[in-house]
Amino acid sequence: MTLTVTRPRTGATGVDVHVTPREGGRDDTPAAVTVQAVMVTHGHATPQAPARLRGTSGTYSTSVHLMMPGRWTFRVSLDHGSRSEHVDFPVAISG
């Protein structure tokens, strides 16, 4: 999984998540992908934002609203129905 932050600044921030199957794994497209940004040092968190599949490339897109610059953790959750996965990505956001 890879995460791309379109514009790493405060305000509305576009996020793309590219999901690829694990090596040797089957290609099971997640039933749902969500993104939440958390700033632990200040106790801030955005609501979980559902990401929508763009085409058939395994790329999902959404947007989160960041209220201040600093170090954020973007938590991506994949729901496969019977199981779920979470991956955290540290991201530095400027003003």
N, C-alpha and C positions, 0 to 999 in steps of 0.2 A: 504494500500500500504506500502511496506517496500523497503528500499534501502540498498544494500550492496556494499561497495567499496572494491574491491578485494585487492588492494595494495595502501593504502592511502599515497602515496609518489608522488613527482613531476615526470613529464614525462607521458608516456602513462599509464592511469589508467583505469582498467576494472570496470564496474558498472553493477550490476544486479538489476532489479526492479521486485518485485513480486506484481502482482495486484490480489486482491480478491474482489468479489462483496460486496457491502454494505450489512449489515445484513437485511434480508428480501427483498433485491433487486434481480433483475434477473441477470443472468450471461451473461452480454454483453461485449464481448471481444472488447477492444478498436481497432479502425481502425489503429491508429498510436500512438506510444509511443516515445517521444524524451527526451533527457537529455542535459541540459546545465549547466556548472559550472560558477559561477559568484563570483568574489572577489571584493565586493563593495568598500572596503577601498583603493584599488589601481586602480580601474577602469578596471580590467581585466574581460574578459568573453570568454568562448570558443564558437565556433559555436554550434548550436543545432545538436546533434548527434542522428540519428534515431536508435532506439533499435529494435532488431529482436527477435521474439518469439522463445523460446527454448522449443520444444516439446509442450505438451498440459497442462503444469502445471501452466500457467499464469505467467511464469518468462520470462522477456525480458532482453537482454544483449547488451551492447555497450561499447565503450571506449572513453574517453576524454583525451586531453593532457593538463596537468597542468604545468604552467611555473614557479611557485614559491611556497614555503611552506607558510602556514598560514591558516586563516579561510576562507573557501569557502562555498558557498551555492549552492547545487545541486538542480536545478529546474527541476522537472519531469512534463512533459505535456502529458496528455491523450486526444486524439481526438476521440470522439465517433461519428463523423459525424455531427449530429445536435447539439451537445454540446461538451464543452471541460472542462477539469479540470487541475489545476496546484497545485503541492504540493512542498514546499521548505524544504530541509533537510540541516541543518548546519553540516559541516564536517571539522575536523582539519586535515590538510595535513602536513606531515613532509618532510624534505629535503632528 
